[in-house]
């Protein structure tokens, strides 16, 4: 039999985990102040948009709040892998009425001083009725809603970037009816 040396389990675990621990301690998440100085929220717009629309058999229109914005990279390095979470609720409510999580900046970084494409975040819950006019006259409409926007970057915890009121603007246009049969129009001749 060959004489073989056995290593204590603790030493083996230490040897395997020590490079990982050095890597983890070298990757420090940025502070709240570093994040807020690097990421600037611009061109904020809020409104209500369609989530579902059905004319038949029972008409229904479901609308949800939406926030759209751009972010500007104020850091000296490219901005990459940025996640946002938007929480939507009535202004004085304790619980959220809807949310949206979005990986907004992935592989394509935002260069220093540059602006991102428009980022749109839509709540998963909202209000419903049969028409936009019915929504505007319902008892639940007209309450003040807000959206709170959080960001996560480089392994940070969620950092609050701001809170904005949700506009009562409904961005919905009923589609034109589809005509079945009837007269077929000939295309006009070119001049």
Buried (B, 14 or more C-beta within 10 A) or exposed (E): EEEEEEEEEEEEEEEEEEEEEEEEEEEEEBEEEBBBEBBEBEEEBBBBBBBEBEEEEEEEBBBBBBBBBBBBBEBEEEBBBBBBBBBBBBEEEEEBBBBBBBEBBEEEBBEBEEBBEEBBBBBEBBBBBEBBEBBEEEEEBEEEBBBBBBBBBBEBEBBEBEEBEBBBEBEBEEEEEEEEEEEEEEEEEEE
